[in-house]
Amino acid sequence: MWCYRRLLKVPWTEKKNNKEIIERADVDERLLQQLMKRKLGHAGHIMRGSSGPLLNLSLERKIEGKRGQGRPRRNWMDNVKE
């Protein structure tokens, strides 16, 4: 959706919902379904461990260290779960 907003030059201050952006971009729903299917397939590939242990550790947030103040950032795995 971020890419569509950039292509259509919609500023972030303009409060448009995703349906309006999709209609404005004239995008087919099948394209969005296919993108979601590929993202889930890639997530399965990573979670199986085929990509190596380092990538899997980073996705599961098992890296040592301090985190910054405030609300935790939204990450790729949260997006896949949604």
DSSP file (Angstrom, degrees, kcal/mol; ACC not computed):
  #  RESIDUE AA STRUCTURE BP1 BP2  ACC     N-H-->O    O-->H-N    N-H-->O    O-->H-N    TCO  KAPPA ALPHA  PHI   PSI    X-CA   Y-CA   Z-CA
    1    1 A M     >        0   0    0      0, 0.0     4,-2.4     0, 0.0     5,-0.2   0.000 360.0 360.0 360.0 -35.2    0.0    0.0    0.0
    2    2 A W  H  >  +     0   0    0      1,-0.2     4,-2.1     2,-0.2     5,-0.1   0.902 360.0  51.0 -61.1 -40.2    2.9    2.3    0.7
    3    3 A C  H  > S+     0   0    0      1,-0.2     4,-2.6     2,-0.2    -1,-0.2   0.909 108.9  50.5 -65.0 -41.7    4.2    1.9   -2.8
    4    4 A Y  H  > S+     0   0    0      1,-0.2     4,-2.3     2,-0.2    -1,-0.2   0.912 109.3  51.3 -62.4 -41.4    0.7    2.7   -4.3
    5    5 A R  H  <>S+     0   0    0     -4,-2.4     5,-2.5     1,-0.2     4,-0.5   0.900 111.5  47.6 -62.1 -40.4    0.6    5.8   -2.2
    6    6 A R  H ><5S+     0   0    0     -4,-2.1     3,-0.8     3,-0.2    -2,-0.2   0.913 111.8  49.6 -66.7 -42.3    4.0    6.9   -3.4
    7    7 A L  H 3<5S+     0   0    0     -4,-2.6    -2,-0.2     1,-0.2    -1,-0.2   0.875 114.3  44.6 -64.5 -37.0    3.1    6.2   -7.1
    8    8 A L  T 3<5S-     0   0    0     -4,-2.3    -1,-0.2    -5,-0.2    -2,-0.2   0.478 109.1-125.8 -85.6  -2.4   -0.2    8.2   -6.8
    9    9 A K  T < 5 +     0   0    0     -3,-0.8    -3,-0.2    -4,-0.5    -4,-0.1   0.897  48.5 164.4  57.5  44.0    1.6   11.0   -4.9
   10   10 A V      < -     0   0    0     -5,-2.5    -1,-0.2    -6,-0.1    -2,-0.1  -0.835  34.4-130.7 -90.2 118.5   -0.8   10.9   -2.0
   11   11 A P    >   -     0   0    0      0, 0.0     3,-1.3     0, 0.0    -5,-0.0  -0.315  13.8-120.7 -69.4 154.5    0.8   12.8    0.9
   12   12 A W  T 3  S+     0   0    0      1,-0.3     4,-0.1     3,-0.1    -2,-0.0   0.725 111.3  64.4 -68.1 -19.9    0.8   11.1    4.3
   13   13 A T  T 3  S+     0   0    0      2,-0.1     2,-0.8     1,-0.0    -1,-0.3   0.700  82.3  88.5 -76.0 -18.1   -1.2   14.0    5.7
   14   14 A E  S <  S-     0   0    0     -3,-1.3     2,-1.6     1,-0.1    -4,-0.0  -0.728  79.3-141.2 -82.3 113.0   -4.1   13.1    3.5
   15   15 A K        +     0   0    0     -2,-0.8     2,-0.4     0, 0.0    -2,-0.1  -0.574  39.0 156.3 -82.2  88.4   -6.1   10.6    5.5
   16   16 A K        -     0   0    0     -2,-1.6     2,-0.1    -4,-0.1    -2,-0.0  -0.920  35.3-132.4-111.9 137.8   -7.2    8.1    2.8
   17   17 A N     >  -     0   0    0     -2,-0.4     4,-1.7     1,-0.1     3,-0.3  -0.400  29.1-103.4 -85.1 170.0   -8.1    4.5    3.6
   18   18 A N  H  > S+     0   0    0      1,-0.2     4,-2.6     2,-0.2     5,-0.2   0.835 117.9  58.1 -64.2 -34.2   -6.7    1.5    1.7
   19   19 A K  H  > S+     0   0    0      1,-0.2     4,-2.4     2,-0.2    -1,-0.2   0.909 106.3  49.2 -62.9 -40.7   -9.9    0.9   -0.3
   20   20 A E  H  > S+     0   0    0     -3,-0.3     4,-2.3     2,-0.2    -1,-0.2   0.896 111.5  49.2 -64.8 -39.5   -9.8    4.5   -1.7
   21   21 A I  H  X S+     0   0    0     -4,-1.7     4,-2.2     2,-0.2    -2,-0.2   0.909 111.1  49.6 -66.5 -41.8   -6.1    4.0   -2.7
   22   22 A I  H  X>S+     0   0    0     -4,-2.6     5,-1.7     2,-0.2     4,-0.9   0.912 112.6  47.4 -64.1 -42.6   -6.9    0.7   -4.4
   23   23 A E  H  <5S+     0   0    0     -4,-2.4     3,-0.4     1,-0.2    -1,-0.2   0.908 112.8  49.1 -64.1 -41.2   -9.8    2.2   -6.3
   24   24 A R  H  <5S+     0   0    0     -4,-2.3    -2,-0.2     1,-0.2    -1,-0.2   0.855 113.4  45.8 -67.2 -35.0   -7.6    5.2   -7.3
   25   25 A A  H  <5S-     0   0    0     -4,-2.2    -1,-0.2    -5,-0.2    -2,-0.2   0.600 104.2-133.6 -82.5 -11.3   -4.8    2.9   -8.5
   26   26 A D  T  <5 +     0   0    0     -4,-0.9     2,-0.4    -3,-0.4    -3,-0.2   0.947  44.2 167.7  56.7  52.3   -7.3    0.7  -10.3
   27   27 A V      < -     0   0    0     -5,-1.7     2,-0.2    -6,-0.1    -1,-0.2  -0.777  35.6-121.2-100.3 140.7   -5.7   -2.5   -8.9
   28   28 A D    >>  -     0   0    0     -2,-0.4     4,-1.0     1,-0.1     3,-0.8  -0.581  13.5-132.4 -79.7 140.9   -7.3   -5.9   -9.1
   29   29 A E  H 3> S+     0   0    0     -2,-0.2     4,-2.2     1,-0.2     5,-0.2   0.807 104.8  65.7 -62.8 -29.3   -8.0   -7.7   -5.8
   30   30 A R  H 3> S+     0   0    0      1,-0.2     4,-2.4     2,-0.2    -1,-0.2   0.855  96.5  55.9 -62.9 -33.5   -6.4  -10.8   -7.3
   31   31 A L  H <> S+     0   0    0     -3,-0.8     4,-2.2     2,-0.2    -1,-0.2   0.923 108.1  47.0 -63.6 -43.9   -3.1   -9.1   -7.4
   32   32 A L  H  X S+     0   0    0     -4,-1.0     4,-2.1     1,-0.2    -2,-0.2   0.885 111.7  51.4 -65.8 -38.1   -3.3   -8.3   -3.7
   33   33 A Q  H  X S+     0   0    0     -4,-2.2     4,-2.1     1,-0.2    -2,-0.2   0.902 109.9  49.7 -64.0 -40.5   -4.3  -11.9   -2.9
   34   34 A Q  H  X S+     0   0    0     -4,-2.4     4,-2.2     2,-0.2    -2,-0.2   0.890 109.2  51.6 -66.6 -39.4   -1.3  -13.2   -4.9
   35   35 A L  H  X S+     0   0    0     -4,-2.2     4,-2.2     1,-0.2    -1,-0.2   0.909 110.4  48.9 -62.9 -41.5    1.0  -10.9   -3.0
   36   36 A M  H  X S+     0   0    0     -4,-2.1     4,-2.3     1,-0.2    -2,-0.2   0.895 109.6  52.2 -65.4 -39.3   -0.3  -12.1    0.3
   37   37 A K  H  X S+     0   0    0     -4,-2.1     4,-2.1     1,-0.2    -1,-0.2   0.906 111.1  47.1 -63.1 -41.9    0.1  -15.7   -0.8
   38   38 A R  H  X S+     0   0    0     -4,-2.2     4,-2.3     2,-0.2    -1,-0.2   0.888 110.3  52.4 -67.5 -38.9    3.7  -15.1   -1.8
   39   39 A K  H  X S+     0   0    0     -4,-2.2     4,-2.1     1,-0.2    -2,-0.2   0.918 111.1  47.0 -63.7 -42.7    4.5  -13.3    1.5
   40   40 A L  H  X S+     0   0    0     -4,-2.3     4,-2.1     2,-0.2    -1,-0.2   0.878 110.8  52.5 -66.8 -37.0    3.1  -16.2    3.5
   41   41 A G  H  X S+     0   0    0     -4,-2.1     4,-1.8     2,-0.2    -2,-0.2   0.901 110.1  48.1 -63.3 -41.0    5.0  -18.7    1.4
   42   42 A H  H  X S+     0   0    0     -4,-2.3     4,-2.1     2,-0.2    -2,-0.2   0.884 109.1  53.7 -66.7 -38.7    8.2  -16.8    2.1
   43   43 A A  H  X S+     0   0    0     -4,-2.1     4,-2.7     1,-0.2    -2,-0.2   0.901 108.1  50.2 -62.9 -40.6    7.5  -16.7    5.8
   44   44 A G  H  X S+     0   0    0     -4,-2.1     4,-1.7     1,-0.2    -1,-0.2   0.894 108.4  52.8 -63.1 -40.0    7.1  -20.4    5.8
   45   45 A H  H  X>S+     0   0    0     -4,-1.8     5,-1.3     1,-0.2     4,-0.5   0.905 113.1  43.6 -61.5 -43.1   10.4  -20.8    4.1
   46   46 A I  H ><5S+     0   0    0     -4,-2.1     3,-1.2     1,-0.2     5,-0.3   0.920 111.5  52.6 -70.2 -44.3   12.1  -18.7    6.7
   47   47 A M  H 3<5S+     0   0    0     -4,-2.7    -1,-0.2     1,-0.3    -2,-0.2   0.783 101.6  60.7 -66.9 -26.5   10.4  -20.3    9.7
   48   48 A R  H 3<5S-     0   0    0     -4,-1.7    -1,-0.3    -5,-0.2    -2,-0.2   0.728 114.3-118.3 -69.8 -20.4   11.4  -23.8    8.5
   49   49 A G  T X<5S+     0   0    0     -3,-1.2     3,-1.0    -4,-0.5    -3,-0.2   0.581  75.0 130.9  94.8  11.2   15.0  -22.7    8.8
   50   50 A S  T 3 <S+     0   0    0     -5,-1.3    -4,-0.2     1,-0.2    -3,-0.1   0.743  71.3  55.0 -67.8 -22.6   16.0  -23.1    5.2
   51   51 A S  T 3  S-     0   0    0     -6,-0.4    -1,-0.2     1,-0.3     4,-0.2   0.521 121.2 -91.4 -90.3  -5.7   17.5  -19.6    5.1
   52   52 A G    <>  -     0   0    0     -3,-1.0     4,-1.2    -6,-0.1    -1,-0.3  -0.250  35.5 -84.1 111.5 158.3   19.8  -20.2    8.0
   53   53 A P  H  > S+     0   0    0      0, 0.0     4,-2.4     0, 0.0     5,-0.2   0.788 116.6  63.2 -72.0 -28.0   19.7  -19.7   11.7
   54   54 A L  H  > S+     0   0    0      2,-0.2     4,-2.0     1,-0.2     5,-0.2   0.922 104.6  45.6 -66.1 -43.8   20.7  -16.0   11.7
   55   55 A L  H  > S+     0   0    0      1,-0.2     4,-1.9     2,-0.2    -1,-0.2   0.900 113.0  51.2 -65.4 -40.0   17.6  -14.8    9.8
   56   56 A N  H  X S+     0   0    0     -4,-1.2     4,-1.7     1,-0.2    -2,-0.2   0.898 109.1  50.9 -64.8 -40.5   15.3  -17.0   11.9
   57   57 A L  H  <>S+     0   0    0     -4,-2.4     5,-2.0     1,-0.2     4,-0.4   0.904 109.4  50.6 -62.7 -41.5   16.8  -15.5   15.1
   58   58 A S  H ><5S+     0   0    0     -4,-2.0     3,-0.7     1,-0.2    -1,-0.2   0.866 110.3  49.4 -67.4 -34.9   16.3  -12.0   13.9
   59   59 A L  H 3<5S+     0   0    0     -4,-1.9    -1,-0.2     1,-0.2    -2,-0.2   0.830 110.4  49.8 -72.8 -30.9   12.7  -12.6   13.0
   60   60 A E  T 3<5S-     0   0    0     -4,-1.7    -1,-0.2    -5,-0.2    -2,-0.2   0.404 109.6-124.3 -88.3   3.8   11.9  -14.2   16.4
   61   61 A R  T < 5 +     0   0    0     -3,-0.7    -3,-0.2    -4,-0.4    -2,-0.1   0.871  64.7 139.3  59.6  42.6   13.5  -11.2   18.2
   62   62 A K      < +     0   0    0     -5,-2.0     2,-0.4     2,-0.1    -1,-0.1  -0.014  29.1 122.0-103.9  30.0   16.0  -13.3   20.2
   63   63 A I        -     0   0    0     -6,-0.2     2,-0.0    -5,-0.1    -5,-0.0  -0.786  62.4-121.7 -95.7 134.2   18.9  -10.9   19.7
   64   64 A E        +     0   0    0     -2,-0.4     2,-0.2     2,-0.0    -1,-0.1  -0.305  61.4  75.6 -72.0 154.7   20.5   -9.5   22.9
   65   65 A G  S    S-     0   0    0      2,-0.0     2,-0.3    -2,-0.0    -2,-0.0  -0.619  76.7 -62.1 132.8 172.0   20.6   -5.8   23.6
   66   66 A K        -     0   0    0     -2,-0.2     2,-0.3     1,-0.0    -2,-0.0  -0.615  41.4-145.1 -89.5 149.1   18.6   -2.8   24.8
   67   67 A R        -     0   0    0     -2,-0.3    -2,-0.0     1,-0.1    -1,-0.0  -0.781  24.7-100.4-109.3 159.9   15.7   -1.5   22.9
   68   68 A G        -     0   0    0     -2,-0.3    -1,-0.1     1,-0.1     2,-0.0  -0.157  41.7 -90.5 -73.8 169.2   14.6    2.1   22.6
   69   69 A Q  S    S+     0   0    0      3,-0.0    -1,-0.1     2,-0.0     2,-0.1  -0.313  83.0  35.7 -73.4 160.8   11.9    3.9   24.5
   70   70 A G  S    S-     0   0    0     -2,-0.0     3,-0.1     2,-0.0     0, 0.0  -0.366 102.8 -13.5  96.5-171.6    8.3    4.1   23.3
   71   71 A R  S    S-     0   0    0     -2,-0.1     3,-0.1     1,-0.1    -3,-0.1  -0.409  77.8-103.5 -67.3 138.5    6.0    1.8   21.4
   72   72 A P        -     0   0    0      0, 0.0    -1,-0.1     0, 0.0     2,-0.1  -0.344  41.7-105.8 -62.2 143.2    7.8   -1.2   19.8
   73   73 A R        -     0   0    0      1,-0.1     2,-0.4    -3,-0.1    -3,-0.0  -0.370  32.4-108.7 -68.9 147.4    8.2   -0.9   16.1
   74   74 A R        -     0   0    0     -3,-0.1     2,-0.2    -2,-0.1    -1,-0.1  -0.635  44.2-163.6 -75.4 130.2    5.9   -2.9   13.8
   75   75 A N     >  -     0   0    0     -2,-0.4     4,-1.6     1,-0.1     3,-0.1  -0.562  32.9 -96.8-114.8 179.1    8.0   -5.6   12.2
   76   76 A W  H  > S+     0   0    0      1,-0.2     4,-2.0     2,-0.2     5,-0.1   0.872 119.6  53.7 -64.0 -39.7    7.7   -8.0    9.3
   77   77 A M  H  > S+     0   0    0      1,-0.2     4,-2.4     2,-0.2    -1,-0.2   0.875 105.7  53.4 -67.1 -36.2    6.4  -10.9   11.4
   78   78 A D  H  > S+     0   0    0      1,-0.2     4,-1.9     2,-0.2    -1,-0.2   0.894 108.6  51.4 -61.6 -39.1    3.6   -8.8   12.9
   79   79 A N  H  < S+     0   0    0     -4,-1.6    -2,-0.2     2,-0.2    -1,-0.2   0.894 109.8  48.5 -64.7 -41.2    2.6   -7.9    9.4
   80   80 A V  H  < S+     0   0    0     -4,-2.0    -2,-0.2     1,-0.2    -1,-0.2   0.904 110.2  51.6 -66.9 -41.4    2.5  -11.6    8.3
   81   81 A K  H  <        0   0    0     -4,-2.4    -1,-0.2     1,-0.3    -2,-0.2   0.881 360.0 360.0 -63.2 -37.9    0.5  -12.6   11.4
   82   82 A E     <        0   0    0     -4,-1.9    -1,-0.3    -5,-0.2    -2,-0.2   0.503 360.0 360.0 -65.8 360.0   -2.1   -9.9   10.6
